[in-house]
Amino acid sequence: MRQPLVAAPSLLRIGRDELEQVAHVWNQGSVIRSWLCELAEKAFEEEGNDLENLVGYVNDSGEGRWTIQDGIDHDVPMPVITASLFARFYSRGEGDYTHRVLAALRNQFGGHAVERAAGGD
């Protein structure tokens, strides 16, 4: 569920100044309304539109790993969770804007650690 919310700001960022306001609109009567939209709005409010003080490195807590392993052990497909975990692994490369959004959202969601950019507070 987080992944679409993470990808959308990357697209909307082109020509938009206030992603915090976009997230707010999504959460007020939009089809996408959810707690995750509230967290996205809060993340943009706290970190700014460009998230320039965050590195796009996304940690994993281990929940995805054991959930996927349990699915394998019981022959239950877990394609979305697997893709999400692999997206976290991918973020550990260059850390583009999409992964800064994901890092900010995971920080809001569960207090997951974020890595700050050089000079970021």
C-alpha positions in Angstrom: 0.0 0.0 0.0 2.9 2.4 0.7 4.6 1.9 -2.7 1.9 3.7 -4.8 1.9 6.6 -2.3 5.6 6.7 -2.6 5.7 6.7 -6.5 3.0 9.3 -6.9 4.9 12.3 -5.4 7.8 11.6 -7.7 5.5 12.1 -10.6 3.6 15.0 -9.1 6.8 16.7 -8.1 7.1 18.0 -11.7 5.5 21.4 -11.7 4.1 21.2 -8.2 5.3 23.4 -5.3 3.4 22.0 -2.4 3.2 18.2 -2.1 2.1 18.7 1.5 -1.1 20.2 0.1 -1.5 17.5 -2.5 -1.3 14.8 0.3 -3.8 16.9 2.3 -6.3 16.9 -0.7 -5.9 13.2 -1.2 -6.8 12.6 2.5 -9.9 14.9 2.4 -12.5 13.1 0.4 -10.3 11.5 -2.2 -10.6 7.9 -3.2 -7.1 7.4 -1.7 -8.0 8.6 1.8 -6.0 6.8 4.4 -3.8 7.1 7.5 -0.8 6.7 5.1 -1.9 9.9 3.3 -2.0 11.7 6.6 1.6 10.5 7.3 2.7 11.6 3.8 1.2 15.1 4.5 3.0 15.2 7.9 6.3 14.1 6.3 6.2 16.8 3.7 5.2 19.4 6.3 8.2 18.4 8.5 10.8 17.6 5.9 9.9 20.0 3.1 8.9 19.3 -0.5 12.3 18.1 -1.7 13.1 16.0 1.3 16.7 17.2 0.7 17.7 16.5 4.3 17.0 12.8 3.9 19.0 10.1 2.1 16.8 7.8 0.1 18.1 4.8 2.0 15.3 2.7 3.4 15.9 0.3 6.3 13.9 -2.8 6.9 12.8 -4.0 10.3 12.8 -7.7 9.4 9.0 -8.1 9.3 8.9 -8.3 5.5 11.6 -10.9 5.5 10.0 -13.2 8.0 6.5 -12.7 6.4 8.0 -13.7 2.9 9.8 -16.6 4.4 6.6 -17.8 6.1 4.8 -17.5 2.8 7.4 -19.6 1.1 7.2 -22.2 3.9 3.5 -22.4 3.5 3.3 -22.0 -0.3 1.5 -18.7 0.0 2.5 -16.1 -2.7 3.5 -12.7 -1.3 4.3 -10.7 -4.5 3.5 -7.2 -3.1 5.4 -7.7 0.1 8.3 -9.2 -1.7 8.4 -6.3 -4.2 8.2 -3.8 -1.4 11.2 -5.5 0.4 13.2 -5.5 -2.8 12.4 -1.8 -3.3 14.0 -1.2 0.1 17.0 -3.1 -1.0 17.1 -1.1 -4.2 17.0 2.1 -2.2 20.4 1.3 -0.7 22.0 2.2 -4.0 21.8 5.8 -5.2 18.7 6.8 -3.2 16.6 8.8 -5.6 13.7 11.1 -4.7 11.2 8.2 -4.6 13.2 6.5 -1.9 13.5 9.7 0.1 9.6 9.8 0.1 9.6 6.1 1.2 12.1 6.8 3.9 10.1 9.8 5.2 6.8 7.8 5.1 8.3 4.8 6.9 9.7 7.2 9.5 6.2 8.6 10.1 4.6 5.2 10.0 6.6 3.4 12.5 9.4 5.6 13.6 11.8 3.7 11.4 15.3 5.3 11.3 16.1 7.6 8.4 19.6 8.6 7.2 20.2 12.3 7.0 21.9 13.9 4.0 25.2 15.6 4.7 24.4 18.9 6.4 20.8 17.7 7.1 19.5 18.3 10.6 
